[in-house]
Amino acid sequence: MPKVKDVFFCNSTAYSVYEYFECVTLKEYIRTSGKVLPWSTACNAFKNILLALSKLHSLGIIHAAVSPSTILVDSEGRLRLGGFSIPQTKSDTFELSSRPASGYAPIELSDNRIRIGAFSDVYSISAVMYFAVTGIEPQDAVDRTVSDNMMIPVDIARTIPPDAIDALVSSLQIYPQRRIR
């Protein structure tokens, strides 16, 4: 995650100032390179993001906006996490509304009856990893409830260890109670 240099309040809003570094979004990085990441490269690249999410979750903080647009690639090829959402915007009684990234947002970000938790970020980071290794935009979770067409192409699946495929499939379950924790 980028280092926070300062936090200040103005006009009833909290602002944070981050260190500056040259970067592009992961989405831009994959699209401009025209290449997907081999599974072993993706595992190494995402390790710090997964550790950062784990730390946040241990503090009771949910990111709620993990997508290829909120993961940044620095000039050395390292991934950094940015672009937090506000989980409270999901409430019917709260005035603001968040716009989850289609394909990367779990169903609970679209359905006020389903609670948000660390498992929500698990879905999102897994959808990002799916995109990184396949180059395919994940199917929207709400659309998947009607017709689930999300799969890993056979040629790519052959390059991923079977237990990793099982973990990816488990973490991309539509409903949180079926999702790996």
Phi, psi and omega in degrees: 000144176299147180283133178279126180268327183199155172228132178217162182243137179204134179055043179061027180229139175268134178238146174237143180248123182255159174298149178271137172208148178291131181199167170226160176288156177300323179300313179295318180302312181290318181294318182284329179281336182071013183237148171264165179269131172300151184307314183297322177293316179298317180301314180292318183294322184275353183305313181292325177295316179297320177295320179296316178297319179299317178297314178302313181297323179294339178264003180081018181256130177252132180290309175065018177207028181291126178199171177296347178272344179253000173256125185253145177250120181276179185295343178262006178085006179278146178268142178227147183257132177218196171061050180295152174255182177240102183306333181294343181290351179284342184289140176296334186269353181267140189288323182284161173224137178265157178242097180293148180289117181306133180091336183249346181270132176289163183301329183294342176280348178251349185236109183296346180278346182254128181291147175266145177201188178303327178300337177292317177291328177301314178300310185297314181293327177291322177295323177294318179296321176303312178299316183296324183267341180251333186077007182257131175294129179295148177292141178301137183301320179296317178295326180295337178292335179269313181209105183271104181250014184276120178212162178268125179304143185305317183297328178278321180301327179295338182266357183250132178303141182306322180292330177289322176297316178301316180294319180295314179297318180294323182281347178257018175298139185297312185264134186304324182294342179262350186277144175300144181262000000 
